[in-house]
């Protein structure tokens, strides 16, 4: 693995996949200095079909990648719930976001929600509001009270990725090509 120059600026796209609202946030990281580039949400509840929602997620993630040229993508992994249908839909949303990044050869890393909360606030059981307050402090912006909690969650994923040094044991995929090269036995 190549050694990363800590003096190099890195742009990280954080994503908080959802089927009603999907949060995104872009930060610039150089050494320990973090700067906010952009954040927002994709409102999906206005679309009737799940397939159309997935298409919109793919298109918006591609658009963010093409506009901001992130070096890495960090996603919040779906939490395990009791409703199987909700989990399936959330997993699809995450998969479409991952496919968009992979189509542009951008490395992806997933983080569990508790890992993000722990990394950002020091408390793995922190509320969305607590994560938002810490993100606003870390990235030096105001939004009182935070209106876009899914966006600040996405920024939390990006910040966690930076704090973790850009690596996580959950998953790290550079591209389809590297996956195939690393896993020839899994390709038919």
C-alpha positions as CSV (number, residue, x, y, z in Angstrom):
1,X,0.0,0.0,0.0
2,X,1.4,3.4,-0.9
3,X,2.2,5.8,1.9
4,X,-0.1,8.8,1.9
5,X,1.5,12.3,2.1
6,X,-0.1,14.0,5.1
7,X,0.6,17.4,3.5
8,X,-1.6,16.6,0.5
9,X,-5.1,18.1,0.5
10,X,-7.8,15.4,0.3
11,X,-11.5,15.9,-0.6
12,X,-13.8,13.5,1.1
13,X,-17.5,13.0,0.2
14,X,-19.6,11.7,3.1
15,X,-22.9,10.1,2.4
16,X,-25.8,9.1,4.7
17,X,-27.9,7.0,2.4
18,X,-31.7,7.0,2.9
19,X,-34.8,6.3,0.8
20,X,-36.7,9.4,1.9
21,X,-33.8,11.8,2.5
22,X,-30.2,11.2,1.6
23,X,-27.5,13.4,3.2
24,X,-24.3,14.4,1.6
25,X,-21.3,16.5,2.8
26,X,-17.9,17.4,1.3
27,X,-14.9,18.4,3.3
28,X,-11.3,19.2,2.5
29,X,-8.7,17.7,4.8
30,X,-5.1,18.7,5.0
31,X,-3.2,17.5,8.1
32,X,-5.5,18.2,11.0
33,X,-7.2,21.2,9.2
34,X,-10.8,20.5,8.0
35,X,-12.8,22.8,5.8
36,X,-16.4,22.6,4.8
37,X,-16.9,22.6,1.0
38,X,-20.6,21.8,0.6
39,X,-23.4,19.9,2.3
40,X,-27.1,19.2,1.7
41,X,-29.8,16.6,1.3
42,X,-31.5,14.9,-1.6
43,X,-35.3,14.8,-1.0
44,X,-36.5,11.5,-2.3
45,X,-40.0,11.1,-0.8
46,X,-41.5,13.1,-3.7
47,X,-40.7,10.2,-6.1
48,X,-43.4,7.5,-6.3
49,X,-41.3,4.4,-7.1
50,X,-38.3,3.0,-5.3
51,X,-36.6,2.5,-8.6
52,X,-36.9,6.2,-9.4
53,X,-35.5,7.1,-6.0
54,X,-32.5,4.8,-6.7
55,X,-32.0,6.5,-10.1
56,X,-32.0,9.9,-8.4
57,X,-29.5,8.8,-5.8
58,X,-27.2,7.5,-8.5
59,X,-27.5,10.7,-10.6
60,X,-26.9,13.1,-7.7
61,X,-23.9,11.2,-6.4
62,X,-22.4,11.2,-9.9
63,X,-23.1,14.9,-10.1
64,X,-21.4,15.6,-6.8
65,X,-18.4,13.5,-7.8
66,X,-18.2,15.3,-11.2
67,X,-18.6,18.7,-9.6
68,X,-16.2,18.3,-6.7
69,X,-13.8,15.5,-7.6
70,X,-13.5,13.9,-4.2
71,X,-10.5,11.6,-3.6
72,X,-12.5,9.3,-1.4
73,X,-16.1,8.4,-0.5
74,X,-17.2,7.5,3.0
75,X,-20.7,6.0,3.6
76,X,-22.7,5.3,6.7
77,X,-23.5,1.6,6.7
78,X,-27.1,0.7,7.3
79,X,-28.0,0.0,10.9
80,X,-29.7,-3.3,11.6
81,X,-33.4,-2.9,12.2
82,X,-36.4,-5.2,12.7
83,X,-38.2,-4.2,9.4
84,X,-36.7,-6.3,6.7
85,X,-38.3,-4.3,3.9
86,X,-36.8,-1.1,5.2
87,X,-33.4,-2.7,5.5
88,X,-33.6,-4.0,2.0
89,X,-34.5,-0.5,0.6
90,X,-31.8,1.2,2.6
91,X,-29.2,-1.4,1.4
92,X,-30.2,-0.7,-2.2
93,X,-29.8,3.0,-1.7
94,X,-26.4,2.5,-0.2
95,X,-25.5,0.1,-3.1
96,X,-26.5,2.6,-5.7
97,X,-24.4,5.3,-4.0
98,X,-21.5,2.9,-3.9
99,X,-22.0,2.0,-7.6
100,X,-21.9,5.7,-8.5
101,X,-18.5,6.1,-6.7
102,X,-17.1,2.9,-8.2
103,X,-18.1,4.0,-11.7
104,X,-15.8,6.9,-11.2
105,X,-13.0,4.8,-9.6
106,X,-13.3,6.5,-6.2
107,X,-12.3,4.4,-3.2
108,X,-15.2,3.7,-0.7
109,X,-15.2,3.1,3.0
110,X,-18.2,2.3,5.2
111,X,-18.7,3.2,8.8
112,X,-21.2,2.0,11.3
113,X,-23.5,4.7,12.8
114,X,-22.1,4.1,16.3
115,X,-18.5,4.4,14.9
116,X,-19.4,7.8,13.4
117,X,-21.1,9.0,16.6
118,X,-18.2,7.8,18.7
119,X,-15.6,9.4,16.4
120,X,-17.3,12.8,16.2
121,X,-18.8,13.2,19.7
122,X,-16.9,10.7,21.9
123,X,-20.3,8.9,22.6
124,X,-21.5,6.0,20.4
125,X,-25.1,6.7,21.5
126,X,-25.1,10.4,20.7
127,X,-28.2,11.9,19.1
128,X,-28.3,13.4,15.6
129,X,-28.5,16.8,17.2
130,X,-25.3,16.2,19.2
131,X,-23.5,15.0,16.1
132,X,-24.8,18.2,14.3
133,X,-23.5,20.5,17.0
134,X,-20.1,18.9,17.1
135,X,-19.8,19.0,13.3
136,X,-20.8,22.6,13.2
137,X,-18.0,23.3,15.8
138,X,-15.4,21.2,14.0
139,X,-16.2,22.7,10.6
140,X,-16.9,26.2,11.9
141,X,-20.4,27.0,10.6
142,X,-23.7,27.9,12.0
143,X,-27.1,26.4,11.5
144,X,-29.2,27.0,14.6
145,X,-31.0,24.8,15.1
146,X,-29.6,22.4,12.6
147,X,-32.2,21.9,9.8
148,X,-30.4,19.3,7.8
149,X,-29.6,16.5,10.2
150,X,-29.1,14.0,7.4
151,X,-26.5,16.4,5.9
152,X,-24.6,16.8,9.2
153,X,-24.7,13.0,9.6
154,X,-23.0,12.8,6.2
155,X,-20.4,15.4,7.2
156,X,-19.9,13.2,10.3
157,X,-19.1,10.2,8.1
158,X,-16.6,12.3,6.1
159,X,-15.0,13.6,9.3
160,X,-14.9,10.1,10.8
161,X,-13.1,8.9,7.6
162,X,-10.5,11.6,8.1
163,X,-10.1,10.8,11.8
164,X,-9.6,7.1,10.9
165,X,-6.8,8.0,8.5
166,X,-8.9,7.0,5.5
167,X,-9.1,3.3,6.4
168,X,-11.6,1.1,8.1
169,X,-11.9,-2.7,8.5
170,X,-15.5,-2.7,7.5
171,X,-14.9,-2.3,3.8
172,X,-12.6,-0.5,1.5
173,X,-13.0,-0.9,-2.3
174,X,-10.9,1.1,-4.7
175,X,-12.6,0.1,-8.0
176,X,-14.2,-2.8,-9.7
177,X,-10.9,-3.5,-11.5
178,X,-9.0,-3.7,-8.2
179,X,-11.7,-5.9,-6.6
180,X,-11.5,-8.3,-9.6
181,X,-7.7,-8.3,-9.3
182,X,-7.8,-8.9,-5.6
183,X,-10.5,-11.6,-5.8
184,X,-10.1,-13.6,-9.1
185,X,-11.8,-16.6,-7.5
186,X,-15.0,-14.6,-7.0
187,X,-15.4,-13.7,-10.7
188,X,-17.0,-16.1,-13.1
